[in-house]
């Protein structure tokens, strides 16, 4: 469903700060794959997600995604490689590490949901005249947002007119996750989206993530520093090192993995020890 072919990315090329972030990266995802991504610092994990999302242009290679034509129903291959970030938003949902990034703090919960719901829709004269999503939210939309918020189990459905800035980090991240999947994306990108949360809240958001991805049959990529979470969640795990994939495991083999197996595999393939204190502590 998503294909990366021979993707390269080097930052600060030709300077003393030159950093080769992606080194001929190849990856193919099937529809419904939930891939967890691990690797040491500077392995290229977040860079890969940024390349897919269009935050930075790739140096060379190709990134494509398959989509079904709304009129004919025929599958077509879309080249994302040179498509600007705002156009990719029609296909991609994303949750960042920082809970403050995915929501508008000065707007109400229902207004944030309205923004997400209308992301890929045209905005007509009614919105332009009012310049506010709040007054354009229909009763039907309010009912939809109420039911969606209820599934989070955080009581936010009773606070739909509260400012998002009043929510805790975990509540904001759960809301961001809901916003990213409200209109089913072709691909969901999760970039260490629980790293800034305390362990209990992180587990709640991770459990929500697994449920939302599975119930909606989403194709998702999740970068994490927690090896146990990487093994527990998803149907596939990839390990990155120096801008390339050095280990790719799925199915029963993934389910039977232990953290010690991943450390051994890293040493075998990379020829060195896994030097990442944060991941070891996780």
C-alpha positions as CSV (number, residue, x, y, z in Angstrom):
1,X,0.0,0.0,0.0
2,X,3.0,2.3,0.8
3,X,6.3,1.8,-1.0
4,X,9.6,3.5,-0.4
5,X,12.2,2.7,-3.1
6,X,15.9,3.5,-2.8
7,X,15.2,6.7,-0.7
8,X,18.2,8.8,0.2
9,X,18.4,11.9,2.5
10,X,21.5,13.8,3.6
11,X,21.3,16.9,5.8
12,X,23.8,19.8,5.6
13,X,25.4,18.2,2.5
14,X,29.0,19.4,1.8
15,X,29.5,20.8,5.3
16,X,31.3,19.6,8.4
17,X,27.8,18.9,9.8
18,X,26.8,16.6,7.0
19,X,24.6,13.7,8.1
20,X,23.4,10.9,5.9
21,X,20.0,10.2,7.5
22,X,18.5,7.7,4.9
23,X,20.8,5.4,2.9
24,X,19.0,3.7,0.0
25,X,15.9,2.9,2.1
26,X,13.5,0.3,0.7
27,X,10.2,-0.5,2.4
28,X,6.8,-1.9,1.4
29,X,3.7,-1.9,3.5
30,X,0.6,-4.0,2.8
31,X,-2.9,-2.6,3.5
32,X,-3.6,-3.0,7.2
33,X,0.0,-3.4,8.3
34,X,0.7,-2.0,11.8
35,X,4.5,-1.6,11.8
36,X,6.5,-0.7,14.9
37,X,9.9,0.9,14.3
38,X,12.9,0.8,16.6
39,X,16.6,1.8,16.4
40,X,19.3,3.8,18.0
41,X,19.6,7.6,18.1
42,X,20.2,8.9,14.5
43,X,19.1,5.6,12.9
44,X,16.7,7.5,10.6
45,X,13.3,6.5,12.2
46,X,11.8,10.0,12.5
47,X,13.5,11.1,9.3
48,X,11.7,8.3,7.4
49,X,8.3,9.5,8.8
50,X,9.1,13.1,7.9
51,X,10.0,12.1,4.3
52,X,6.7,10.2,4.0
53,X,4.8,13.2,5.4
54,X,6.6,15.7,3.2
55,X,8.2,17.7,5.9
56,X,11.5,17.5,4.0
57,X,12.1,16.6,0.3
58,X,14.0,13.4,-0.4
59,X,17.3,13.6,-2.3
60,X,16.5,10.8,-4.6
61,X,14.3,7.7,-4.7
62,X,10.5,7.3,-4.8
63,X,7.7,7.2,-2.3
64,X,4.3,6.0,-3.6
65,X,0.9,5.2,-2.0
66,X,-2.0,3.3,-3.5
67,X,-5.4,4.9,-3.5
68,X,-8.8,4.0,-4.9
69,X,-10.4,6.5,-7.4
70,X,-13.7,7.8,-5.8
71,X,-15.6,7.6,-9.1
72,X,-14.3,4.6,-10.9
73,X,-13.2,2.5,-7.9
74,X,-10.0,1.7,-9.6
75,X,-6.8,1.5,-7.6
76,X,-4.2,4.0,-8.6
77,X,-0.6,4.6,-7.6
78,X,0.1,8.1,-6.3
79,X,3.7,9.5,-6.3
80,X,4.2,11.4,-3.0
81,X,7.8,12.1,-3.7
82,X,7.4,15.6,-4.9
83,X,3.9,16.3,-3.6
84,X,3.8,19.2,-1.0
85,X,3.1,18.4,2.6
86,X,-0.4,20.0,2.6
87,X,-1.5,17.8,-0.3
88,X,-0.2,14.7,1.4
89,X,-2.5,15.5,4.4
90,X,-5.4,14.1,2.4
91,X,-3.8,10.6,2.7
92,X,-1.8,10.8,5.9
93,X,-2.8,11.2,9.6
94,X,0.0,12.0,12.1
95,X,0.5,12.2,15.9
96,X,3.7,13.8,17.1
97,X,5.8,13.3,20.3
98,X,4.8,16.7,21.7
99,X,1.1,16.7,22.8
100,X,1.0,20.4,22.1
101,X,1.6,20.0,18.4
102,X,-1.5,18.1,17.3
103,X,-4.2,20.4,18.6
104,X,-5.1,24.1,18.7
105,X,-5.0,25.1,22.4
106,X,-7.1,28.2,22.1
107,X,-10.0,26.4,20.4
108,X,-12.6,24.2,21.9
109,X,-12.6,20.3,21.7
110,X,-15.4,20.3,19.2
111,X,-13.8,23.0,17.1
112,X,-10.6,20.9,16.9
113,X,-12.6,17.9,15.8
114,X,-14.3,20.0,13.2
115,X,-11.0,21.1,11.8
116,X,-9.9,17.4,11.5
117,X,-13.3,16.3,10.1
118,X,-13.1,18.9,7.4
119,X,-9.4,18.5,6.6
120,X,-10.0,16.9,3.2
121,X,-13.3,18.6,2.5
122,X,-13.9,22.0,0.7
123,X,-14.9,24.9,2.9
124,X,-17.8,26.9,1.5
125,X,-19.2,30.3,1.9
126,X,-20.8,29.6,5.3
127,X,-17.4,29.0,6.8
128,X,-15.8,31.9,5.0
129,X,-18.5,34.4,6.3
130,X,-18.4,33.3,9.9
131,X,-14.6,32.6,9.9
132,X,-15.4,30.1,12.7
133,X,-15.8,26.4,12.7
134,X,-17.8,26.5,15.9
135,X,-20.9,28.2,14.5
136,X,-20.8,26.0,11.4
137,X,-20.9,22.7,13.4
138,X,-24.1,20.9,12.7
139,X,-26.2,18.9,15.2
140,X,-25.3,15.8,13.3
141,X,-21.6,16.6,13.6
142,X,-21.9,17.3,17.3
143,X,-23.5,13.8,17.7
144,X,-20.7,12.2,15.8
145,X,-18.0,14.0,17.9
146,X,-19.8,13.0,21.1
147,X,-19.9,9.3,20.2
148,X,-16.2,9.4,19.0
149,X,-15.0,11.1,22.2
150,X,-17.0,8.6,24.3
151,X,-14.9,5.7,22.8
152,X,-11.8,7.3,24.4
153,X,-13.2,6.6,27.9
154,X,-11.8,9.9,29.3
155,X,-15.1,11.8,29.8
156,X,-14.2,14.4,27.1
157,X,-17.6,13.9,25.5
158,X,-19.0,15.9,28.4
159,X,-16.5,18.7,27.8
160,X,-16.9,19.4,24.1
161,X,-16.9,23.2,24.6
162,X,-13.9,23.2,26.9
163,X,-10.7,24.8,25.6
164,X,-8.1,22.2,24.6
165,X,-5.4,24.1,26.4
166,X,-7.1,23.1,29.7
167,X,-6.6,19.4,29.0
168,X,-3.7,17.2,30.3
169,X,-1.0,16.0,28.0
170,X,-2.5,12.5,27.9
171,X,-6.0,13.9,27.1
172,X,-4.5,16.1,24.4
173,X,-2.6,13.2,22.9
174,X,-5.7,11.0,22.9
175,X,-7.7,13.8,21.2
176,X,-4.9,14.2,18.6
177,X,-5.1,10.5,17.9
178,X,-8.8,10.7,17.4
179,X,-8.4,13.8,15.2
180,X,-5.8,12.0,13.1
181,X,-8.2,9.0,12.5
182,X,-11.5,10.8,12.4
183,X,-11.5,10.7,8.6
184,X,-9.8,7.4,8.0
185,X,-6.4,8.1,6.6
186,X,-4.6,5.9,4.1
187,X,-1.6,5.9,6.5
188,X,-1.2,6.8,10.1
189,X,2.2,8.0,11.3
190,X,3.0,7.9,15.1
191,X,6.3,9.4,16.0
192,X,7.1,8.4,19.6
193,X,3.6,9.8,20.5
194,X,3.8,8.6,24.1
195,X,7.4,9.5,24.9
196,X,6.4,12.8,26.7
197,X,3.8,11.1,28.9
198,X,4.1,9.4,32.3
199,X,4.1,5.5,32.1
200,X,0.5,5.1,33.2
201,X,-0.9,7.7,30.7
202,X,1.4,6.3,28.0
203,X,-0.1,2.9,28.4
204,X,-3.6,4.3,28.2
205,X,-2.8,6.1,24.9
206,X,-1.0,3.1,23.5
207,X,-3.9,0.8,24.3
208,X,-6.2,3.3,22.6
209,X,-3.8,3.4,19.6
210,X,-3.9,-0.4,19.2
211,X,-7.7,-0.4,19.5
212,X,-8.3,2.4,17.0
213,X,-5.8,1.0,14.5
214,X,-7.3,-2.5,14.7
215,X,-11.0,-1.5,14.7
216,X,-10.6,0.8,11.7
217,X,-8.1,-1.6,9.9
218,X,-5.7,1.3,9.5
219,X,-2.2,1.0,8.0
220,X,0.1,2.5,10.6
221,X,3.8,3.1,11.4
222,X,4.8,3.7,15.0
223,X,8.3,4.9,16.1
224,X,9.0,3.9,19.7
225,X,12.0,3.6,22.1
226,X,10.2,1.0,24.1
227,X,11.2,-2.5,22.9
228,X,8.4,-4.2,24.9
229,X,5.8,-1.9,23.2
230,X,7.4,-2.6,19.8
231,X,6.9,-6.3,20.3
232,X,3.5,-6.1,21.9
233,X,1.8,-3.8,19.4
234,X,1.4,-4.3,15.7
235,X,1.8,-7.2,13.3
236,X,5.3,-6.3,12.1
237,X,8.5,-4.8,13.5
238,X,11.4,-3.2,11.7
239,X,14.8,-2.2,13.2
240,X,16.8,0.6,11.6
241,X,20.5,1.5,11.7
242,X,22.4,4.2,9.8
243,X,19.5,5.1,7.6
244,X,18.5,1.6,6.5
245,X,16.4,-1.4,7.7
246,X,18.5,-4.1,9.2
247,X,15.8,-6.4,10.6
248,X,12.2,-6.9,9.5
249,X,10.0,-9.5,11.3
250,X,6.2,-10.2,11.3
251,X,3.6,-12.7,12.3
252,X,4.2,-15.5,14.8
253,X,8.0,-14.8,14.7
254,X,7.3,-11.3,16.0
255,X,4.9,-12.4,18.7
256,X,7.5,-14.8,20.1
257,X,10.3,-12.2,20.3
258,X,11.9,-11.0,23.5
259,X,13.9,-7.8,24.2
260,X,17.1,-9.9,24.4
261,X,16.4,-11.3,20.9
262,X,16.3,-7.8,19.5
263,X,19.5,-6.8,21.2
264,X,21.2,-9.9,19.8
265,X,19.9,-9.3,16.4
266,X,21.1,-5.7,16.4
267,X,24.6,-6.9,17.4
268,X,24.6,-9.6,14.7
269,X,23.5,-7.3,11.8
270,X,25.2,-4.1,12.8
271,X,28.4,-5.4,14.2
272,X,28.1,-3.4,17.4
273,X,26.2,-3.0,20.7
274,X,22.9,-1.2,21.0
275,X,24.1,2.1,22.4
276,X,20.9,3.8,23.4
277,X,20.4,4.4,27.2
278,X,16.8,5.5,26.7
279,X,15.7,2.4,24.9
280,X,17.6,0.1,27.3
281,X,15.9,1.8,30.3
282,X,12.5,1.4,28.6
